[in-house]
Amino acid sequence: MRGAETTREAEAKRRAEKPGRLKGLEEIVDCDFHLTERQEDFLSYLPEPWSKVFGRRQGDDYGFLSSLYPSAGLVNPITTGKVQSDAVRSRDDVRRGMELIHSDRVVVTPTLNLYLGCVRNEDLAPALAHAYNEWVLDEILDAEEGIYGGAVVAPHRPDRAAEEIDDRANESAVAGVFLPMGGVFPLAGDEKYYPIYEAAEAADLPVMFHSASGNMMSAFPSPFRHLTRFLSAHVVAHPMIHMCTMADMLTRGVPVRFPELKFVVQEAGLGYVPYFMRRFDHEYHSKKEDAPMLEMEPSEYVRRNFYFTSQPVEGTGDPTYVQSIVRLMNGESNLLFSSDYPHLDFDYTDELMKLLPSFSDEEINNVYGRTALEVFDF
């Protein structure tokens, strides 16, 4: 851990080196900065009895342990070597990424553990979440350096997830709860998950929802059988899964039961958000009996309780489209800048800013940091 003076000097240097309009930003917070963790990074942190179970093996020449996290078998540009992606498995790796992105703070999110919700063993999954959290606190997170993360919890056992939240809530570098709901049944609106929401709300921590293209194998198994290419799966997976998640939560009244709880929806782009809000309002007026707990239009709960990370910004060749979408989703108050670094399609910090020339300095500062400072427990 660096001292406070060293940290301030590093922040001043990073600000001074920011290019162009970035220099005018009060603070840059990257709300979806990925680690590229591997199982061997955190398996040694497994609690009993799992540490003993897996400790019996002397090596893993046959790759048996790889089956702990299911694989969708999609061939992507990294698999083929067409695109290289930086490894982010240490604090130094994070520092290098922060310098590239010019960020003052990052909220690190996992990559392998995006598939935690698809782990089949309901007792192993919470143990893996616990092990990841132990590792990331030991090796990655550092509040003094602006490196924060979410406490990863397994949706399989909400009671264990609530305990994990309680155990991590007072860690200075834990800024939220990371709930990998992609491909999970039942959906996030089910009362089964109330202990997770109760614990997060009590700790004043936002809940982050993140999916992965491969989660379609569980979320939408029939379409997934036909989407045999990474391209087609990647186009639809994130927004489809998130829309199903939010639709279930709104219909079942989760934001009504937990009015103070904030939800951060990550890595699905922009265009689906205003569509979802208006589509849900349109359907709601003729079917209110299906959502009896709602006291406002569904879109009002989205505006009040939900926040959305920016990457991937689709339509970059048409700034008018991007500006319209961000306005329609109320992005000046609910959009959070994210890079998705180091994934193959990550966004550089100034890409979104260049597409929002009509936005005021105040609105740009909201997108790049102010709103995040209100949402996350920094």
C-alpha positions as CSV (number, residue, x, y, z in Angstrom):
1,M,0.0,0.0,0.0
2,R,1.4,3.4,-0.9
3,G,1.2,6.3,1.5
4,A,-1.3,9.1,1.2
5,E,1.3,11.6,-0.1
6,T,2.4,9.1,-2.8
7,T,-1.1,8.5,-3.8
8,R,-1.9,12.2,-4.2
9,E,1.2,12.7,-6.2
10,A,0.2,9.8,-8.5
11,E,-3.3,11.3,-9.0
12,A,-1.8,14.7,-9.8
13,K,0.5,13.2,-12.4
14,R,-2.3,11.2,-14.0
15,R,-4.5,14.4,-14.2
16,A,-1.6,16.3,-15.7
17,E,-1.1,13.7,-18.4
18,K,-4.8,13.5,-19.4
19,P,-5.2,14.5,-23.1
20,G,-7.5,17.2,-24.5
21,R,-10.9,17.7,-22.9
22,L,-10.2,15.0,-20.3
23,K,-8.2,17.5,-18.4
24,G,-11.3,19.4,-17.5
25,L,-13.0,16.4,-15.8
26,E,-13.2,16.5,-12.1
27,E,-12.7,12.8,-11.7
28,I,-12.8,9.8,-14.1
29,V,-14.3,6.7,-12.6
30,D,-14.3,3.5,-14.7
31,C,-17.3,1.5,-13.6
32,D,-16.5,-1.7,-15.4
33,F,-12.7,-2.5,-15.5
34,H,-12.1,-6.2,-15.8
35,L,-9.7,-8.6,-14.2
36,T,-8.7,-11.7,-16.2
37,E,-8.5,-14.0,-13.2
38,R,-7.9,-17.7,-13.5
39,Q,-9.0,-20.5,-11.2
40,E,-5.4,-21.0,-10.0
41,D,-5.3,-17.4,-8.8
42,F,-7.9,-18.0,-6.1
43,L,-8.5,-21.7,-5.6
44,S,-6.0,-21.7,-2.7
45,Y,-8.4,-19.4,-0.9
46,L,-11.3,-22.0,-0.9
47,P,-12.7,-22.7,2.5
48,E,-13.2,-26.2,3.9
49,P,-14.2,-28.7,2.8
50,W,-13.4,-27.6,-0.7
51,S,-9.8,-26.7,-0.1
52,K,-9.3,-30.3,1.1
53,V,-11.3,-31.7,-1.8
54,F,-9.3,-29.9,-4.5
55,G,-6.1,-30.1,-2.5
56,R,-5.9,-33.8,-3.1
57,R,-4.9,-33.2,-6.7
58,Q,-1.2,-32.8,-7.5
59,G,-1.5,-30.6,-10.6
60,D,-4.2,-30.7,-13.2
61,D,-2.6,-32.1,-16.4
62,Y,-5.9,-33.2,-17.8
63,G,-7.8,-30.0,-17.1
64,F,-10.4,-31.5,-14.8
65,L,-10.7,-28.3,-12.8
66,S,-11.6,-26.3,-15.9
67,S,-15.1,-27.9,-15.8
68,L,-15.9,-26.0,-12.6
69,Y,-17.0,-23.0,-14.7
70,P,-19.0,-24.0,-17.8
71,S,-17.8,-22.9,-21.2
72,A,-20.0,-22.0,-24.1
73,G,-17.5,-23.1,-26.6
74,L,-17.7,-20.0,-28.7
75,V,-14.7,-19.1,-30.9
76,N,-13.8,-15.4,-30.5
77,P,-11.0,-13.3,-31.8
78,I,-8.9,-13.8,-28.7
79,T,-9.3,-17.6,-29.0
80,T,-7.9,-17.5,-32.5
81,G,-5.1,-15.0,-31.7
82,K,-6.5,-12.4,-34.1
83,V,-6.8,-9.9,-31.2
84,Q,-4.5,-9.7,-28.2
85,S,-5.9,-8.8,-24.8
86,D,-3.8,-7.7,-21.8
87,A,-3.7,-9.9,-18.7
88,V,-5.0,-8.2,-15.6
89,R,-4.2,-10.4,-12.7
90,S,-2.2,-8.2,-10.3
91,R,-2.3,-4.7,-8.8
92,D,0.5,-3.6,-11.2
93,D,-1.6,-4.8,-14.1
94,V,-4.5,-2.6,-12.9
95,R,-2.2,0.4,-12.4
96,R,-1.1,0.1,-16.1
97,G,-4.7,-0.1,-17.2
98,M,-5.6,2.9,-15.2
99,E,-2.8,4.9,-16.8
100,L,-4.0,3.8,-20.3
101,I,-7.6,4.8,-19.5
102,H,-6.6,7.9,-17.5
103,S,-8.9,6.9,-14.7
104,D,-8.7,8.1,-11.1
105,R,-10.8,5.2,-9.8
106,V,-11.9,1.9,-11.1
107,V,-14.5,-0.6,-10.1
108,V,-12.9,-3.9,-11.0
109,T,-15.1,-6.7,-12.2
110,P,-14.3,-10.4,-12.9
111,T,-14.2,-12.2,-16.2
112,L,-14.1,-15.9,-15.3
113,N,-16.6,-15.3,-12.5
114,L,-19.1,-13.8,-14.9
115,Y,-20.0,-17.5,-15.2
116,L,-20.3,-18.1,-11.5
117,G,-24.1,-18.2,-11.8
118,C,-23.8,-21.1,-14.2
119,V,-21.7,-23.2,-11.8
120,R,-23.9,-26.3,-11.2
121,N,-22.9,-27.2,-7.6
122,E,-24.9,-24.9,-5.4
123,D,-22.6,-25.4,-2.4
124,L,-19.4,-24.9,-4.4
125,A,-20.5,-21.7,-6.0
126,P,-20.6,-19.7,-2.7
127,A,-17.2,-21.1,-1.8
128,L,-15.8,-19.9,-5.2
129,A,-17.2,-16.5,-4.6
130,H,-15.6,-16.4,-1.1
131,A,-12.3,-17.5,-2.5
132,Y,-12.4,-14.9,-5.2
133,N,-13.2,-12.1,-2.7
134,E,-10.3,-13.2,-0.5
135,W,-7.9,-13.2,-3.4
136,V,-9.0,-9.9,-4.8
137,L,-8.8,-8.2,-1.4
138,D,-5.3,-9.6,-0.9
139,E,-3.8,-9.0,-4.3
140,I,-5.8,-6.4,-6.2
141,L,-8.0,-3.9,-4.4
142,D,-6.5,-0.8,-2.8
143,A,-8.8,2.1,-1.9
144,E,-5.8,4.5,-1.5
145,E,-4.9,3.9,-5.1
146,G,-8.5,4.1,-6.3
147,I,-8.8,0.4,-7.0
148,Y,-12.3,-0.8,-5.8
149,G,-14.4,-3.8,-6.5
150,G,-17.7,-5.5,-5.8
151,A,-18.1,-8.3,-3.3
152,V,-18.9,-11.3,-5.6
153,V,-21.8,-13.4,-4.4
154,A,-23.3,-16.6,-5.7
155,P,-27.1,-16.4,-6.5
156,H,-27.5,-20.1,-5.7
157,R,-27.6,-19.7,-2.0
158,P,-28.9,-16.2,-1.0
159,D,-28.4,-16.9,2.7
160,R,-24.7,-17.5,2.1
161,A,-24.6,-14.5,-0.3
162,A,-26.1,-12.2,2.4
163,E,-23.4,-13.5,4.9
164,E,-20.7,-12.7,2.3
165,I,-22.0,-9.2,1.9
166,D,-22.1,-8.7,5.7
167,D,-18.5,-9.9,6.0
168,R,-17.2,-7.6,3.2
169,A,-19.3,-4.5,3.8
170,N,-16.8,-2.7,5.9
171,E,-13.8,-3.3,3.6
172,S,-12.7,0.1,2.4
173,A,-12.1,-1.1,-1.1
174,V,-15.5,-2.9,-1.5
175,A,-17.8,-0.4,-3.3
176,G,-20.7,-2.7,-4.2
177,V,-22.1,-6.2,-4.6
178,F,-21.4,-8.1,-7.8
179,L,-24.3,-10.5,-8.6
180,P,-23.7,-12.6,-11.8
181,M,-27.3,-13.3,-12.8
182,G,-26.7,-14.2,-16.4
183,G,-28.4,-17.6,-17.1
184,V,-29.7,-18.0,-13.6
185,F,-33.1,-19.4,-12.7
186,P,-35.3,-18.0,-11.2
187,L,-34.8,-14.5,-12.5
188,A,-33.7,-11.6,-10.2
189,G,-37.2,-10.6,-9.3
190,D,-37.9,-13.7,-7.3
191,E,-38.3,-13.4,-3.6
192,K,-35.6,-16.0,-3.2
193,Y,-33.1,-13.2,-3.7
194,Y,-34.5,-10.9,-1.1
195,P,-31.8,-11.7,1.5
196,I,-29.2,-10.5,-1.0
197,Y,-31.1,-7.2,-1.6
198,E,-31.8,-6.7,2.1
199,A,-28.1,-7.2,3.0
200,A,-27.0,-4.8,0.2
201,E,-29.5,-2.2,1.1
202,A,-28.5,-2.4,4.8
203,A,-24.9,-2.0,3.8
204,D,-25.7,0.9,1.4
205,L,-24.0,-1.0,-1.4
206,P,-25.3,-1.0,-5.0
207,V,-25.9,-4.3,-6.7
208,M,-24.2,-4.8,-10.0
209,F,-25.6,-7.1,-12.7
210,H,-23.2,-8.3,-15.4
211,S,-23.6,-11.1,-18.0
212,A,-21.5,-12.7,-20.6
213,S,-22.1,-14.0,-24.1
214,G,-21.8,-17.6,-23.0
215,N,-24.5,-17.1,-20.4
216,M,-26.9,-17.5,-23.2
217,M,-26.3,-21.3,-23.0
218,S,-28.4,-21.2,-19.8
219,A,-30.5,-18.1,-20.2
220,F,-31.8,-18.9,-23.7
221,P,-30.8,-22.5,-24.5
222,S,-33.0,-22.9,-27.6
223,P,-31.8,-19.8,-29.5
224,F,-28.2,-20.5,-28.3
225,R,-28.3,-23.8,-30.2
226,H,-28.7,-21.8,-33.4
227,L,-26.3,-18.9,-32.6
228,T,-23.2,-20.9,-33.2
229,R,-20.9,-17.9,-33.8
230,F,-19.5,-15.5,-31.2
231,L,-20.6,-12.5,-33.3
232,S,-24.3,-13.3,-33.2
233,A,-24.3,-14.3,-29.5
234,H,-22.4,-11.2,-28.5
235,V,-24.8,-8.9,-30.4
236,V,-27.9,-10.1,-28.4
237,A,-26.7,-11.8,-25.2
238,H,-26.1,-8.8,-22.8
239,P,-29.1,-6.7,-23.6
240,M,-31.5,-9.6,-23.8
241,I,-30.4,-11.0,-20.5
242,H,-30.5,-7.6,-18.8
243,M,-34.0,-6.8,-20.2
244,C,-35.3,-10.1,-18.9
245,T,-33.7,-9.4,-15.5
246,M,-35.2,-5.8,-15.2
247,A,-38.6,-6.9,-16.5
248,D,-38.9,-9.6,-13.9
249,M,-37.7,-7.2,-11.1
250,L,-40.2,-4.5,-12.1
251,T,-43.1,-6.8,-12.5
252,R,-42.5,-8.3,-9.1
253,G,-42.0,-4.9,-7.5
254,V,-38.4,-5.2,-6.3
255,P,-37.7,-1.5,-6.5
256,V,-40.9,-0.9,-4.4
257,R,-39.7,-3.3,-1.7
258,F,-36.2,-1.9,-1.8
259,P,-36.6,1.8,-2.6
260,E,-33.1,2.8,-1.5
261,L,-31.3,0.1,-3.3
262,K,-29.4,1.0,-6.5
263,F,-28.8,-1.4,-9.3
264,V,-25.9,-1.0,-11.8
265,V,-26.5,-2.8,-15.2
266,Q,-23.2,-3.4,-16.9
267,E,-21.8,-3.9,-20.4
268,A,-24.8,-3.9,-22.7
269,G,-24.5,-0.7,-24.6
270,L,-27.1,2.1,-24.7
271,G,-29.9,1.6,-27.2
272,Y,-31.8,-1.0,-25.3
273,V,-32.3,1.2,-22.3
274,P,-34.8,3.8,-23.7
275,Y,-36.5,1.1,-25.8
276,F,-37.0,-1.0,-22.6
277,M,-38.3,1.9,-20.6
278,R,-40.9,3.0,-23.2
279,R,-41.9,-0.5,-24.2
280,F,-42.5,-1.4,-20.6
281,D,-44.6,1.7,-20.0
282,H,-46.6,1.0,-23.1
283,E,-47.4,-2.5,-22.0
284,Y,-48.0,-1.6,-18.3
285,H,-51.0,0.7,-19.0
286,S,-53.1,-2.2,-20.3
287,K,-51.8,-4.9,-17.9
288,K,-51.4,-3.2,-14.5
289,E,-52.9,-6.2,-12.7
290,D,-49.7,-8.1,-13.6
291,A,-47.6,-5.7,-11.6
292,P,-49.9,-4.7,-8.7
293,M,-47.1,-3.5,-6.5
294,L,-46.0,-0.7,-8.8
295,E,-47.1,2.8,-7.7
296,M,-45.5,4.7,-10.6
297,E,-44.8,4.0,-14.3
298,P,-42.1,1.3,-14.7
299,S,-39.8,3.8,-16.3
300,E,-39.9,6.0,-13.2
301,Y,-38.4,3.1,-11.2
302,V,-35.7,2.7,-13.8
303,R,-34.8,6.3,-13.5
304,R,-34.8,6.2,-9.7
305,N,-33.1,2.9,-9.0
306,F,-31.1,1.8,-12.1
307,Y,-27.8,3.0,-13.6
308,F,-26.2,1.8,-16.8
309,T,-22.5,1.6,-17.8
310,S,-21.6,3.0,-21.1
311,Q,-19.6,0.3,-22.9
312,P,-20.0,-0.8,-25.7
313,V,-21.1,2.5,-27.3
314,E,-22.8,1.4,-30.4
315,G,-23.4,3.8,-33.3
316,T,-20.1,5.6,-33.0
317,G,-20.3,6.6,-36.6
318,D,-23.5,8.6,-36.0
319,P,-23.0,11.1,-33.1
320,T,-26.6,12.2,-33.5
321,Y,-27.8,8.7,-32.7
322,V,-25.6,8.5,-29.6
323,Q,-26.7,11.9,-28.3
324,S,-30.3,11.1,-28.8
325,I,-30.1,7.7,-27.1
326,V,-28.2,9.1,-24.1
327,R,-30.9,11.9,-23.7
328,L,-33.7,9.4,-24.1
329,M,-32.3,7.2,-21.3
330,N,-31.7,10.2,-19.0
331,G,-28.0,9.5,-19.3
332,E,-27.0,12.8,-17.7
333,S,-28.1,11.3,-14.4
334,N,-27.9,7.5,-14.8
335,L,-25.1,6.8,-17.3
336,L,-21.7,5.7,-15.9
337,F,-18.6,5.7,-17.9
338,S,-17.0,2.3,-18.4
339,S,-14.1,1.1,-20.5
340,D,-14.5,-2.7,-20.3
341,Y,-10.7,-2.8,-20.4
342,P,-8.9,-5.2,-21.2
343,H,-11.5,-7.0,-23.3
344,L,-11.1,-6.9,-27.0
345,D,-13.7,-4.2,-27.7
346,F,-12.9,-1.9,-24.8
347,D,-13.6,1.8,-25.1
348,Y,-11.0,4.5,-24.6
349,T,-12.0,7.3,-22.2
350,D,-12.5,10.1,-24.7
351,E,-14.6,8.0,-27.2
352,L,-18.0,8.7,-25.5
353,M,-17.1,12.3,-24.8
354,K,-16.4,13.0,-28.5
355,L,-19.9,11.8,-29.3
356,L,-21.7,14.1,-26.9
357,P,-20.7,17.6,-28.0
358,S,-24.0,19.1,-27.0
359,F,-23.7,18.0,-23.4
360,S,-22.7,20.6,-20.9
361,D,-19.5,20.3,-18.8
362,E,-21.7,19.5,-15.8
363,E,-23.4,16.7,-17.6
364,I,-20.1,15.3,-18.9
365,N,-18.7,15.3,-15.4
366,N,-21.8,13.4,-14.2
367,V,-21.2,10.7,-16.8
368,Y,-17.5,10.4,-16.1
369,G,-17.5,10.5,-12.3
370,R,-20.0,12.5,-10.3
371,T,-22.9,10.0,-10.7
372,A,-20.5,7.1,-9.8
373,L,-19.4,8.9,-6.7
374,E,-23.1,9.0,-5.6
375,V,-23.8,5.4,-6.5
376,F,-20.8,3.5,-5.3
377,D,-19.5,3.3,-1.7
378,F,-16.1,4.9,-2.3
